[in-house]
Every structure is written in structure tokens, then in C-alpha cells.
Amino acid sequence: MISVFGSNISEKEIRRVVEVLKSNWLGFGGKVTEFEKKFSEKLGTENFCMVDSGSNALFMAVKLLELPPGADIILPSFTWVSCAQAILMAGHNPVFCDVEPDTMNVSAETISPHITKKTKAIMIVHYAGKPVDLNPVMGLGLPIIEDAAHAVDSFYHGKACGSITDVGIFSFDAVKNLTAGEGGGICTRDSKKIEEAKMLRYCGIGKSGFEAASSSNSNNKWWEYNIIEPFIKMLPTNIAAAIASTQLERLPELQKKRKEIWDTYQKEFEKENWIIRPVDAESFEQHSYFTYVIRVPKRDELAKHLFDNGIYTTLRYHPLHMNRVYNSNARLKNTEQLNLDALSIPLHPNLTEENVSLIIDQIRKFRERI
């Protein structure tokens, strides 16, 4: 079965993990600091810290904004559940908005109708790695959480996505463009906020006993600590950071493969007038090519046809406002239409030319059923 998502692990990552295992320092340590430095250089800012998952990064991001209890935060319904969960877990209210049908991203136009006196922040998602048009959204005058889980190699007007607004997050989970196996990251415009994040991720303590003992300000009781704020543990491991650092070194080659597959799909499906293709990046943008989403009639039948021929597909994502747990009465036309006709087809560096040809051929064969 051809998988819809996937990461590419080489012998280099395996060697780095073995080195960590042999060092017997598996948890939080120097490899994390090393990755943070390298990724900060890529972002063009020092205000980055690694955590243990993208979902926890979202929770951290909401907390760092220090909003009044029960605030409304506007976010797209067409996104992963962690976005809404982070808002709820931080004591706030998710308010779902629509996305533009061509980019599958929020815009100032889809956000504006939902702004009220209770609105205290906006959460945007760079869907599939296509940057949100941020300037108009920032013009709305509210703090912005920038979900760049799909956008590790995306840029908007020359700035790295995830580093542009008040606080941004990244995901390095098993299927992302840059994987750590599991991991995430936080980026802020305010250096004090990133220091706060580094303190919070260790249960609100800040420094480990070893770090305290190694400090020039160490006393003879370095195991003692003051808890600055109650918080959950979000420390990443040396194992995850070793994988992430190696993936970062390999990111240009991995991204090149993703773009080649994207471009092949765009070229081949241009000939199929029954398929709505995703839009390419604008001249002032760079795309990350996390997932390739087509829109087709008889979407469910196409998905079953592909599955029967050894090709796994999915919808990324099921609209959140349609989940009963959120008790939403929103009616979002574009999102609800995407729920009927959108389909993520395989796009990842493990695909061979034969895989891509098979996917295209099987989709074309389905045309006879329309």
C-alpha cells in the first residue's frame, strides 16, 4: 500500500541516534540545544525553543499570550484537532471561521465576521505549507498564533513562516517535512517570551539540577528549586533532537523531492478538467508542499478506487465545527464543501517515480466513472 504521508530516514539519522544511545544521555540535553541553535539560524531569530510535540507547542503558544480567562480565539475549522484543544485546555473559547476555497487558508475576509468584543486573539494555519496572506490578517489588530506545523520551509515576503507573528509553532512529528519522530517548537517575537517558554517546558521549574550545578551562580544545594508557575512537562529528548538536526541538514534534498512530485501532479492534472488542483505559491511566497489536495466529484468513490488499487488517501482535515464536542452552531460554506470533495493524495520523499505514475494513472482511470 502506498502511504499518503511519510518521512524519509537515512543511515545518517540512524547513526546519530545510535550515538545518543551509546552516550547514555537519552533525555533532554546538548542535542536539544544544538538543534535549537541550528533551527534558529534557519528562522533568522534566536527566539526559538524545542518542545516534545506540536500539540503541546500550541498549548504553550496560547498560554504565552496571557489572555484574560474565557477569551474567544478565532481559528479555522479546517485544521487539526490540537488547535481547538489547545484553546480549550488553556481556558478559552474556540470560534471557528471559514477558509478560502482555493488556498484552504483563512484570510482577513473569513476572520472578520467573527470578531467581537470577546475576541482576544487569532490562530492561523499555513495549510499544506501555503502561507496565509498575513499582512491583512495582522492589520486586524489582534495577537496572532501562527501554526506552521505544515510550513517548516515556507516563507512570506522573505520571512520564515512561524516567526512572523506574536508566537508561532512547528511540528516535527512522524510524517512532517522535518521529523524528529515526535517533537515541536515555539518561536516568539519577544525574547522574554521564549525564555518563559524554556522555563515552563520543565514543569515550570526552568533549570534542571545538572544545569543549576553547572551554572556559575551555583550554590551547594543545586537540587533545590523554586517552581515559578505550575505547568506540564514538555521537554524534548536528545534522541528526537538528533533526528531533527539531521533532518534539518537534509531538508533541501527532501524538499526538492516533494516539489518535484508536486510539480508533476500539477502538470499532469492540468489536463483533467474534472479535478480542481491546489494553488501554487505566489511570487512573494515559498511553499513547503506538505500535502497535495485535489477536489473532485464522487470523492468517496475515488478514495475507495485508489485504496482498492494499493493507494491510501485521506481528507486532511475533518471540519472541527462539525464535531459535537465543540458545541458549535457555525455554518461555514467553503469548509463544508471541502468536507465533501477534497482528498489528500500521496506526497512524501519516499515515493518513487513508479509510485507517482501509478497514482496519476489510477486517478485518470476513475474519470470514466464520472
C-alpha positions as CSV (number, residue, x, y, z in Angstrom):
1,M,0.0,0.0,0.0
2,I,1.4,3.4,-1.0
3,S,1.1,5.7,2.1
4,V,-0.4,9.2,1.9
5,F,2.2,10.7,4.2
6,G,5.7,9.8,5.2
7,S,9.1,10.9,6.2
8,N,12.5,9.8,4.8
9,I,15.0,8.4,7.3
10,S,18.6,7.8,6.1
11,E,21.6,6.0,7.6
12,K,22.8,9.4,8.8
13,E,19.8,9.7,11.2
14,I,20.3,6.2,12.4
15,R,23.9,6.8,13.2
16,R,23.1,9.9,15.1
17,V,20.5,8.1,17.2
18,V,22.9,5.3,17.9
19,E,25.5,7.8,19.1
20,V,22.9,9.2,21.5
21,L,22.0,5.8,22.8
22,K,25.7,4.9,23.3
23,S,26.2,8.2,25.2
24,N,23.5,7.1,27.7
25,W,22.1,10.6,27.7
26,L,18.7,9.9,26.2
27,G,16.6,12.7,27.6
28,F,16.8,16.5,27.4
29,G,20.4,17.6,26.8
30,G,23.0,19.0,24.5
31,K,21.5,17.7,21.3
32,V,18.4,19.7,22.0
33,T,20.4,22.9,22.4
34,E,22.3,22.1,19.2
35,F,19.0,21.7,17.2
36,E,17.6,24.9,18.7
37,K,20.7,26.8,17.5
38,K,20.5,25.4,14.0
39,F,16.8,25.9,13.6
40,S,17.0,29.4,15.0
41,E,19.6,30.2,12.3
42,K,17.1,28.9,9.6
43,L,14.3,31.1,11.0
44,G,16.6,34.1,11.3
45,T,15.8,34.6,15.0
46,E,17.2,33.5,18.3
47,N,13.7,33.2,19.8
48,F,13.1,29.5,19.3
49,C,12.8,26.6,21.7
50,M,12.0,22.9,21.1
51,V,9.3,21.0,23.0
52,D,8.1,17.5,22.9
53,S,5.2,17.8,20.3
54,G,3.5,20.3,18.0
55,S,0.2,19.9,20.0
56,N,2.0,20.9,23.3
57,A,3.6,23.8,21.4
58,L,0.1,25.0,20.5
59,F,-0.9,24.9,24.2
60,M,2.3,26.7,25.2
61,A,1.6,29.4,22.5
62,V,-1.8,30.1,23.8
63,K,-0.5,30.4,27.4
64,L,2.3,32.7,26.3
65,L,-0.3,35.3,25.1
66,E,-1.6,35.7,28.7
67,L,-5.1,36.4,27.6
68,P,-8.0,37.0,30.1
69,P,-9.8,33.9,31.1
70,G,-12.6,32.8,28.8
71,A,-11.3,34.8,25.8
72,D,-12.5,34.0,22.3
73,I,-9.8,32.9,19.8
74,I,-10.7,32.6,16.2
75,L,-9.3,29.7,14.2
76,P,-10.1,27.8,11.0
77,S,-12.4,24.8,11.3
78,F,-10.4,23.1,8.6
79,T,-7.5,22.1,10.7
80,W,-6.2,19.5,13.1
81,V,-8.0,19.0,16.4
82,S,-4.9,20.1,18.5
83,C,-5.6,23.7,17.6
84,A,-9.0,23.8,19.2
85,Q,-7.9,21.5,22.1
86,A,-5.1,23.9,23.0
87,I,-7.5,26.8,23.2
88,L,-10.0,24.9,25.4
89,M,-7.3,23.5,27.7
90,A,-5.9,27.0,28.2
91,G,-9.4,28.1,29.4
92,H,-10.5,29.9,26.3
93,N,-13.2,29.5,23.6
94,P,-12.5,28.4,20.1
95,V,-14.5,30.3,17.5
96,F,-14.4,28.6,14.1
97,C,-14.1,30.5,10.9
98,D,-14.2,29.5,7.2
99,V,-11.2,29.2,4.8
100,E,-10.8,30.4,1.2
101,P,-11.7,27.6,-1.2
102,D,-8.6,27.9,-3.4
103,T,-5.9,28.2,-0.7
104,M,-7.7,26.4,2.1
105,N,-6.3,29.1,4.3
106,V,-8.0,31.7,6.5
107,S,-8.0,35.3,5.3
108,A,-8.9,38.6,6.8
109,E,-12.2,38.3,5.0
110,T,-13.1,34.9,6.5
111,I,-11.9,36.0,10.0
112,S,-13.5,39.5,10.2
113,P,-17.2,38.4,10.6
114,H,-16.4,36.5,13.8
115,I,-14.6,39.4,15.6
116,T,-16.5,40.6,18.7
117,K,-15.6,42.4,21.9
118,K,-14.7,38.9,23.4
119,T,-12.2,38.2,20.6
120,K,-8.7,38.4,22.0
121,A,-6.6,36.5,19.5
122,I,-6.5,34.8,16.1
123,M,-4.9,31.4,15.3
124,I,-3.9,30.9,11.7
125,V,-2.7,27.8,10.0
126,H,-0.5,27.7,6.9
127,Y,-2.4,24.9,5.3
128,A,-0.3,22.3,3.4
129,G,2.6,24.8,3.6
130,K,1.0,27.5,1.5
131,P,1.5,30.8,3.5
132,V,-1.6,32.6,4.8
133,D,-1.7,36.2,3.4
134,L,-0.6,37.5,6.8
135,N,-0.4,41.3,6.2
136,P,-4.2,41.8,6.0
137,V,-4.7,39.5,9.0
138,M,-2.2,41.4,11.1
139,G,-4.0,44.5,10.1
140,L,-7.0,43.3,12.1
141,G,-5.0,44.4,15.2
142,L,-5.3,41.2,17.3
143,P,-2.5,39.0,18.6
144,I,-1.8,36.1,16.3
145,I,-0.7,32.5,16.9
146,E,0.9,31.2,13.7
147,D,0.6,27.4,13.3
148,A,3.4,26.5,10.9
149,A,3.1,22.7,11.5
150,H,2.9,22.3,7.7
151,A,5.3,25.2,6.9
152,V,8.8,24.3,8.1
153,D,10.2,25.6,4.8
154,S,7.7,28.3,4.0
155,F,8.4,32.0,3.6
156,Y,6.2,35.0,3.3
157,H,7.7,38.2,1.9
158,G,11.2,36.8,2.7
159,K,10.3,35.9,6.4
160,A,10.1,32.4,7.7
161,C,6.6,31.3,8.5
162,G,6.2,30.6,12.2
163,S,8.4,33.6,13.0
164,I,6.3,36.5,11.7
165,T,3.5,37.0,14.3
166,D,3.4,37.2,18.1
167,V,4.0,33.5,18.6
168,G,4.5,30.6,16.1
169,I,4.6,26.8,16.4
170,F,6.1,24.0,14.5
171,S,5.5,20.2,14.4
172,F,8.2,17.6,13.9
173,D,6.1,14.5,14.2
174,A,6.5,11.3,12.2
175,V,5.0,12.5,8.9
176,K,6.1,16.1,8.8
177,N,8.6,17.5,6.3
178,L,11.2,17.6,9.1
179,T,10.6,14.8,11.5
180,A,12.0,14.2,15.0
181,G,9.9,11.1,15.4
182,E,7.8,13.3,17.7
183,G,8.6,16.9,18.5
184,G,7.6,20.5,18.2
185,G,8.8,24.0,18.6
186,I,7.9,27.6,19.7
187,C,9.0,30.9,18.2
188,T,8.2,34.3,19.5
189,R,8.9,37.9,18.5
190,D,9.6,38.7,22.2
191,S,12.8,37.3,23.6
192,K,11.3,37.4,27.1
193,K,8.5,35.1,25.9
194,I,11.0,32.5,24.6
195,E,12.8,32.5,28.0
196,E,9.4,32.0,29.6
197,A,8.7,29.0,27.3
198,K,12.0,27.4,28.2
199,M,11.2,27.8,31.8
200,L,7.6,26.4,31.5
201,R,8.5,23.3,29.5
202,Y,10.3,21.8,32.5
203,C,7.2,21.8,34.8
204,G,7.6,25.5,35.4
205,I,11.0,25.0,37.1
206,G,13.3,26.3,34.5
207,K,16.6,24.6,35.0
208,S,17.4,21.0,35.7
209,G,19.6,20.1,38.6
210,F,22.5,19.4,36.3
211,E,22.1,22.8,34.6
212,A,21.9,24.5,38.0
213,A,25.0,22.7,39.2
214,S,26.9,23.7,36.1
215,S,25.9,27.4,36.5
216,S,28.4,30.0,37.6
217,N,25.9,31.0,40.1
218,S,25.5,27.5,41.6
219,N,25.4,27.0,45.4
220,N,25.9,23.8,47.3
221,K,22.3,22.8,47.0
222,W,21.7,22.8,43.3
223,W,18.9,20.2,43.6
224,E,16.7,22.8,45.3
225,Y,14.4,24.8,43.0
226,N,11.6,27.3,43.0
227,I,8.6,26.5,40.8
228,I,7.8,29.7,39.0
229,E,4.5,28.5,37.6
230,P,2.6,25.2,37.6
231,F,2.9,23.7,34.1
232,I,3.1,20.3,32.4
233,K,6.4,18.7,31.3
234,M,7.2,19.4,27.6
235,L,10.9,18.5,27.4
236,P,12.1,17.1,24.1
237,T,14.8,14.3,24.2
238,N,18.3,14.1,22.8
239,I,17.1,11.2,20.6
240,A,14.4,13.4,19.0
241,A,16.8,16.3,18.6
242,A,19.5,14.2,17.0
243,I,16.9,13.1,14.3
244,A,15.7,16.6,13.9
245,S,19.2,18.1,13.4
246,T,20.0,15.5,10.8
247,Q,16.7,16.1,9.0
248,L,17.4,19.8,9.0
249,E,20.7,19.2,7.3
250,R,18.9,17.1,4.7
251,L,15.9,19.4,4.3
252,P,16.9,20.9,0.9
253,E,17.1,17.4,-0.7
254,L,13.8,16.3,1.0
255,Q,12.1,19.5,-0.1
256,K,13.4,19.1,-3.7
257,K,11.8,15.7,-3.9
258,R,8.5,17.0,-2.6
259,K,8.5,19.9,-5.1
260,E,9.2,17.5,-8.0
261,I,6.2,15.4,-7.1
262,W,4.0,18.5,-6.6
263,D,5.1,19.8,-10.0
264,T,4.4,16.5,-11.7
265,Y,0.9,16.4,-10.2
266,Q,0.2,20.0,-11.2
267,K,1.4,19.3,-14.8
268,E,-0.5,16.1,-15.2
269,F,-3.8,17.1,-13.6
270,E,-3.9,20.3,-15.6
271,K,-5.2,18.1,-18.4
272,E,-8.0,16.8,-16.2
273,N,-10.8,19.4,-16.2
274,W,-12.8,17.4,-13.6
275,I,-10.0,17.9,-11.0
276,I,-9.6,21.2,-9.0
277,R,-5.9,21.4,-8.2
278,P,-4.3,23.2,-5.3
279,V,-2.9,26.7,-6.0
280,D,0.9,27.3,-6.2
281,A,2.8,29.8,-4.1
282,E,2.7,33.5,-5.1
283,S,5.9,35.2,-6.2
284,F,6.4,36.6,-2.7
285,E,6.0,33.2,-1.1
286,Q,7.7,29.8,-0.7
287,H,5.7,26.6,-0.2
288,S,6.5,23.6,1.9
289,Y,4.5,21.0,0.0
290,F,3.3,19.1,3.0
291,T,0.2,17.6,1.3
292,Y,-1.4,17.7,-2.1
293,V,-5.1,18.1,-2.0
294,I,-7.4,17.7,-5.0
295,R,-11.1,18.4,-5.2
296,V,-13.2,16.0,-7.3
297,P,-16.7,14.9,-7.8
298,K,-17.5,11.5,-6.3
299,R,-14.6,11.9,-3.8
300,D,-15.6,9.0,-1.7
301,E,-15.8,6.7,-4.7
302,L,-12.4,7.8,-5.9
303,A,-10.8,7.2,-2.4
304,K,-12.2,3.7,-2.5
305,H,-11.0,3.1,-6.0
306,L,-7.5,4.2,-5.1
307,F,-7.5,2.1,-1.9
308,D,-8.5,-1.0,-3.9
309,N,-5.5,-0.4,-6.1
310,G,-3.0,-0.1,-3.3
311,I,-3.1,3.7,-2.8
312,Y,-4.0,5.2,0.6
313,T,-5.6,8.7,0.7
314,T,-7.4,10.7,3.3
315,L,-9.1,14.0,4.0
316,R,-6.9,16.4,5.9
317,Y,-8.9,17.6,7.8
318,H,-12.4,16.8,9.1
319,P,-14.1,20.1,9.9
320,L,-13.8,20.8,13.6
321,H,-17.1,22.8,13.9
322,M,-18.9,19.6,12.8
323,N,-17.6,17.7,15.9
324,R,-20.3,17.7,18.6
325,V,-17.7,18.2,21.4
326,Y,-17.3,21.8,20.4
327,N,-21.0,22.6,20.5
328,S,-20.6,24.9,17.5
329,N,-23.5,26.3,15.5
330,A,-21.2,27.7,12.8
331,R,-22.2,27.3,9.2
332,L,-19.0,27.5,7.1
333,K,-19.8,27.1,3.4
334,N,-16.3,26.6,2.0
335,T,-15.2,24.3,4.8
336,E,-18.3,22.1,4.5
337,Q,-17.8,21.9,0.7
338,L,-14.2,20.8,1.2
339,N,-15.5,18.1,3.5
340,L,-17.4,16.7,0.5
341,D,-14.9,16.9,-2.3
342,A,-11.4,17.4,-1.0
343,L,-8.8,14.5,-0.9
344,S,-5.2,14.4,0.1
345,I,-3.2,12.1,-2.2
346,P,0.3,10.7,-1.5
347,L,3.1,13.3,-1.3
348,H,6.3,12.5,0.5
349,P,10.0,11.8,-0.2
350,N,9.6,8.0,-0.1
351,L,7.5,8.0,-3.3
352,T,9.2,6.5,-6.4
353,E,8.6,7.6,-10.0
354,E,6.7,4.4,-10.4
355,N,4.5,5.2,-7.4
356,V,3.7,8.7,-8.7
357,S,2.9,7.3,-12.2
358,L,0.6,4.7,-10.7
359,I,-1.3,7.3,-8.6
360,I,-1.8,9.5,-11.7
361,D,-2.9,6.6,-13.9
362,Q,-5.4,5.3,-11.3
363,I,-6.9,8.7,-10.8
364,R,-7.3,9.1,-14.6
365,K,-8.9,5.7,-14.8
366,F,-11.5,6.9,-12.4
367,R,-12.5,9.6,-14.8
368,E,-14.6,7.0,-16.7
369,R,-17.0,6.8,-13.7
370,I,-17.9,10.5,-13.7
